[in-house]
Amino acid sequence: MKKSDSTEGQSASELIDQRIAELGDWRGETLSRMRQLIKEADPDVVEEWKWMGTPVWSHDGIICTGESYKSIVKLTFAKGASLEDPAKLFNSSLDGNVRRAIDIHEGEEVDADAFKELIRAAIALNTSVVKARQRRAK
C-alpha cells in the first residue's frame, strides 16, 4: 500500500477517504461499507486518524478501529469484551480481557443490523463511563 507523503492539514475523514482509495480492492470496499454502517448507527460519530495511520471512530471514547491487512479488514472494538454480541459478530481477539474484533475476509458479508446494534452498544457503554466519571467529579 502506498503511503501518503504528508498528512498535515488533512482531516481524519479525508485521510480515511484516502486510505480507502489507496486500497483499491475489496478491502477498500469493505472498509467503506463498514464506515457507512458506523455513520448510520451514529450520525454524530467522530472520525480520527491515530497510531501512524489507523482509522478510528469515537463517541465519548473509542468505539472501534478499522485496520486493513493483506487478507482481512479488522474492526477492533476498544471495549468489546464488555459488549453483548448476540449475533456472534466478534470472531477475533476473543481471549483478551478488553478488546474484541471482527475479521472480515474477501467475499464475507457482515450482518448490517447486528453490526449497527454493536456500534450503538459500544456508544452506550462509553457514554455510561463518561457519565459515571462526571458524577464522581461532583
N, C-alpha and C positions, 0 to 999 in steps of 0.2 A: 504494500500500500504506500502510495506517495504521500509524504508529509508536507505540510504547508511550510513555506519559508518563514512566515511570521503570523502570529495570531493577534498581534497588537491591534487594538482598535476594532476588532470584530466582536460582536455579541456572541454569547453562548449559542443562541439559536442559529446564527449564521455559521458558526463552527460545526454545529451538528448537521446542518444542511450540507456543508462541505464534506463532512465525513461520509454521509450517505451517498453523495455524488461520487466521491473517490472510490468507494467500494464497488460501485458499478455492476453489481451482480445480485444474486438472490439475497445476500447478506444486507445490502443496502435497502432492498425492497422490504425485507423483514424488519430491519431497524426502523424504517419509515412507518410501516404499518403499526408496529408496537408503540411508536411515538404518538401516532394519531389516536390510538386507543387510550393512551395515558391522558392526552389532552381532552378526549371525550369524557373520560371519567372525572377529570378535574380541570375545568377551563381556567382555573387560577394557578395551575402548576407553574413552578419556576424552573426554567432550564438553566443548567450550569455546565461549565466545562472545567473539569478538575483533573488532578493527577496526570499531568502531561498528556491530556487528550482523551479523557473519558466523559462521554455524555452522562449527565446526572439530572434526575428530575426530583424536585423537592417541594414540600409543602409542610411548613412547621418542622422541618428536618428532612433528611434524605428519605425519599421513597425507594428509588432504585437507580441503578446504573445500567448503562447499555454498552456492552463491550462486543466487539466483533473479532472473531478468530478465523482461522482457515476453514474450519468445518462447522462452526456454530456461531450463533448470536446468543450471548449470555445476558440475561437480565437478573441482576443480583439485588435482592431486597435487603436493605440495611438491617431491618428488624424482622426478617422473615420467619425466624423461629418462634416469634410471638404471635404470628398470624394464623388464623384458621384457614385451611386450604381444602374445603370440601370437594373441589373438583380435581384435587391432586395435580395441580399445575407444577408445583415445585418438583424438580427431578434431579437437582444437583446441590451440592453443599449441604446435604441432609444431616450430616453428623455434627455440624457446628452448633454452638450454643446461641448464636445471634443471627447470622445471615442464612438465607436460603436463596436458591437461584433456579431460574428456568432456562434450560439449554434448548435452543431451537435449531434443529438440523434442516438442511435443504429439503424442501418439499413438505415439511411439517406445518400444520396449522395449529394455532393456539385458540382455544375457545374464547371468543371476544368478550362475551358477557361475564364469564368466570374471571377473566383477566381484569376487567374493569372493576369487578367486586373486590378483587385482591388489592387493586390500587386504592380503592375507597377505604378498605380496612386498614391499609398502611397509613393513610392520611389520618384516619380516626385515632389510631394509636399514637402517631406523632402529636396530634392536637391534644390528646389527653395528657401526654407527658408535659407539654408546654403549660397547659392549664394547672397541672399539679405543681409545677415549679413556681408559677405565679402566685398560687395560694400560699405556698410555704414562704415566699418572699414578703408577704404582707405582715 
